[in-house]
Amino acid sequence: MRSPQASILALIDLQSRAERTLPQAELLERIGEHAHRTLALADDFIRLAQAESQNLVFADADLTSLVLDATDELWALARTRGIELKLELDAEGVRLRVAPALLVRAIANLVSNAIKFSPPGEPVTIRLHRLGPYMAIEVADRGPGIAKDAQARLFRPFSRVHAPASNAPAGSGLGLVFVKTVAERHGGRVMLDSAPGEGATFSIWLPLRHRAG
């Protein structure tokens, strides 16, 4: 979090020099961007700490409802980018013991990432279905895809696989670490199927042994 704060201080110092002042609108926009990045980092640190906590509270929950709760948060973002969120929910009535708030946030992280990296006008598909001994929550986009040799790095803190020149959206580098942590705390795993130019499908696999009742 030092980096955006240092950038704000540098902008303030720049503004104190008459020969290098920025127009007020530009200055406020840049300070706002760095402040929002600081807040996002703080939020992600808190969520990751919660996911790593030894005292998670599990409760019986309907998976379909949790997926709907997560996607509802992202309809506005998708709409502004001209992206349709397509739901394919084939798990009516399936209940598992989960930490509901954390699982909703993990799903929302995947949907948010898919929206950010998808070309405008392309759909993002969210699927919920049984896959052997697991319930799979899949989020598929038609974005640039990810090379095999870069995929493992995605789940390391602060890692980014897109070069700055690729115009990739900014992020804290903790979102996928959080998703992986939440999945593992539920006895599950995170899977990724992607290749350059072919989009990406991120999946949370939750073991059915956590089924309610």
Phi, psi and omega in degrees: 000352180293325186300307179294328178293320177297323179294321178297315179297323178295321178295319179296318178297319179299321184290340180279353180256114188305324185283352184232017182292148177259154172303144186303318182299318180293318179300311181296323179297315181293317178298319179299318179300314181292323179294318178296324178294321177298315179297319179297319178297315180299316179299317182292323176299316181296315181296319179295320177297321177296318181293329181274354181300146178279357188241046176292142178257116180262146179213156175293132181213148176278120185296321180301318180296322180293320177296318178296319178300317182293315183288329178303326181294337189252001181301318182296315179298316180298318182298319181295336179261004179069031183250132177271133172266113182260125182254130175232090188252105183244060183205039184301127176083358180284125180239138176231162172273115185220169167265094194305311184297319180291320180293320176300317180295321179296316178297315180299323177300316181294318180294318179299315178299317181298319179296316183297324185263356180277143173295144177306136179093347179269147181278157168245128184252129177246120183242145173227118182202165178278139179223090184061233181276012183237157161260126184253129172251111186246138177234115186244134176236172178242039180280200186289345182078172185225130180294149183302319184288349180258348189294320182297328182292339182301331186261016173258142182305133173068012180277145174225141183252352178260131179293153179306326182290349182279359181061031178292144179300147178288151178203168183281339185082010180244350185301313181283333173297318177298313180301313180298317180297316180297315180300315182291326177293341176265010182077014183250206183205165174248136179238153179222129175236112184200160173204153181306130178080001184240017180072190182212143173237114174262138182227139169254119178258122180247126183293138180291347178293347175272009183301138179297139178082000000 
